[in-house]
Amino acid sequence: MTDVKTFLDEQVLRFNTPSFIDSDPVQFPRRYKKLQDIEIVAFVIATISWGKRPMILRNAERLLAVFGNSPLDFVMNEDYRMFGNANIHRTFFEHDLVYMLRGFRRIYGTYGSLENMLKAYDIEQAAAPVWAFVKVLSNEMLQANDGQINSKCYPVNCEKSALKRINMALRWLVRDDGIVDLGVWKALKPGQLYIPLDVHVGNVARGLGILLRGGNDRRAVEELTAVLREFCPEDPVRYDFALFGIGVNKTD
């Protein structure tokens, strides 16, 4: 494992650089200064971050143009009522986004920020904070949408899900090395994060022998993150840059 760690550390230095930002969705929350604006954009853009990156970036640009200078004001003023049923990204439509933004309006009206919601439920004390966070988040969404479920926003069976997009948003918000990620949340520590497990990350990890499980589910996330915590206990998700960077550059 020592050779794998050395290799991955080298790849982190290769990919975790300011130049990474321009071709990645992390650029969008970085455009804002206010915590609530950053949170909204991080979770909305992470939700549509699957598929080809050029399409993700194009559709994210189009969406943020509608949000304007203050995504928080857009949410709290219920400006999302302007949306109909147009397509936003692949199978994600305006009515799906409205579901999410209604939930955010409830959360911000109650807690003031998503980070405050996390602290209100002592999620930072949970054994697996990301799954505890999504359970609370999903419940708030249900309450704001008359008990309706929308699996386009958050998995119905989150206990078994890899929660790739949520883990990516949390990486943006929590990691604070001052290079790519924003580090605006202090309630969670980088060491509590889990790897955002997509196809690229999973394939590279299996090729390196640090992930044995075949499916990209919660158990695979936990298995891979446990190995990465052995490599760097205080910041295991730093290796997302290496695993994703290697994988996506093989296919792009």
N, C-alpha and C positions, 0 to 999 in steps of 0.2 A: 504493500500500500504506500510505502514511502515514495516510490518512483511516481505513482499516480498523483500523490499530493504535490510533489515537486512540479510535475507537468501542469497540473491544474493551477497552481500558484503562478506559473509563468503565463498561462493563458488569461488569468484574471488581469494581470498587468497589461496584457495585449488588448483586451476588449473593454475593460472598465476605465475608459478615457472620455474626455469631453466630446470627442468625435462620434462616440456611440449615440449621443443624444439626437442628432439630426435625422437619423433613420429609424428612430424608435418612438413608440407612443409616450414614453416618459417626458418627451418634450412638451406635452400639452399642460399637465399640471404645473410644470416649471414656469409657465408664463404668468402665474398669479402669485400674489403676495399674501393675501388674506387666507387664514387657515381654512375657513369654510369653503371658499372658492376652490382651493387646492383639493380638499376632500371630495367635493362633488365631481370635479373634473377627473380626479384619479379613478374613482369608482365607475363613473359613466364610461370613460374611455377604456378602462380595463375590461369592461363588460363587452365592448365591441372589438376587443383585440384578439381576434382569431382569423386565420386565413392569411392571405398574402399581405405583406406589410405595406406596399404601395396603396392598396385598397383601404387598409385600416387608416393610414395617414390622411388619405383624401377624404374619407367619410368623417373622420374626426374633425378635420378643418371645417368642413361644411356645418357640422353640428355646433361647434364652438362659435361660429359666426352668428348663429341664432341665439346662443346664450348671452352674447355681448360681453361687456366689461365686468359684469358681476353675476356669475352663475347663482350666487346665493339670492340676490334680488329676484332673479328669474324664477327661482323656486318659491320663495316666500310670497311673491306677488301672484303666484299661480299663472304665470305667463305661458306655462305649458298647455293651458287650455286652447291655445291656438293650433295645437297639433291635431292631425287627423289620423290617417292610417297609412301614411306614406312609408316607404322603405327607408331605413337608416343605414343598415349594414347587414348584408346577407339575409338571415332569417329574423333579424331584429327590426321591429317596426315602431312607428311613433307611439302606438298605444302601449307597447312594452316600456318605452321610455317614460311615458306618463305614469305608469304604475310605479316605477322607481322614484320619480320625482315627487309624487304624492307622499311616498314613504319618507323621503328626505325632509319634506316640509314638516311632517309630524315630528321627526327626530330633532330637527333644528328648533322647532317651537318648544319642544320639551327639554332638551338637554343643552342646546346651544352649539354643539358640535358632535361629530361622530366620535371623536376621541373622548369627550365627556360622557357619552353614552357607554363607551367601553369601560370607563372608570366607575360609572354608576353601578355596573353589574360585576365589578371586581374581576373583569375578564383577564386582567394581567396576572391574576393569581391562578388561573385555570391551568390544568396540565397540558392542554392543547388549545391555546388561546384562539387560533384562527377558527376552529370549528365552534367554539363557544361564542365567538363574535358573530358568526354567520347565523347561528341559531337565534340570537337576540335580534339581529338585523332583519332576518326573515319575519320574525314575529311582529316587529314594528311595521313592516311592509304590509303584512296581513291586516293589522289594525287600521292602517290608513286606507286600505282598499276593500273594506267591508268583508274581510275574511276570504277574499279571492286569492288564489295561488297563481303565480306566474313563473314558470320554470325557465323562461328566457332570461330572467334577471338573476335568480338564485336557485340552485339545485333543490328539487323536492326532497331528495334523500341526501342531505348534506353530510350526514354522519359517515357515509362511505365515499363521498366525492373527493377528488384530488383538490378541488377548489383552486384551480390553476390561476384564474383571473383575480380572485380575491387575494391569493398569496402574492401575485405580482403587484397589485395595488398597495398591499402592506409593505412590500419591499421598498416601493417608492417612498412611502410615508415614514417608514421607521429607520431604514439604514441612513447613516449620517456621516459617511466618509468624505463628503464635500466634493464629490466628483460627478456622479450621475444622479444618484438618488437624493431626495429632498431632505429627509430626516426631520420632518416637522412634528412628528408624534414622539412624545417622551414617555408615555404611559407603558409602552412595550419596549423591550430591549431587542436589538438585532439578534441576539442569541435565542430568542423565542420564536423567530420566524421559521417558516417551512419553505422548501424549494418550490417555486412555480413549475410544476411538472407538465411540460407539453411534449409533443412528439419528438422534437429536436433534443431536448434535455434527456428524455428517457432513452432514446436510441444511443446517444453518446455515452451516457452512464452505463448502459448495459455493455456497450463495446469495451469500456474500460474495466468492467467487472465489479463495479461498485453498486450495481442494482441488479438483482436476480429476478425479482417479480416481473411477470410478463405484462400485466395490465397497468394502465396509468390511473390508479385509484388511490384512495387514502393510504392503504397499506404500503403502496409503492412510495408515496411521498414520505411516509414515516421511515421506511427502510433507507431510502437515499439520504434523507436529512440526517439520520443518525450517523451515517458514515461521514457526512460533511461536517457534522459537529465534532467528530474525532479529529478532523483536519484543522478546524478552526472553531472552537466552542463559542467564542464571543461573537462570531459573525459567519455562520455556516452558509448563508445565502449569497455571500460574495461569489461563490462558485457558480451561481446562475449565469454570470457573465461568461465564464469559461465554457460551461456545458452548452448553453444556448448559442454562444458565438461560434463555437466549433461546428455545431450542428447546422445552423442556418447558413453558414458560409460554404458548407458542402453542397447545399441544395440551391442557393440563390444563383 
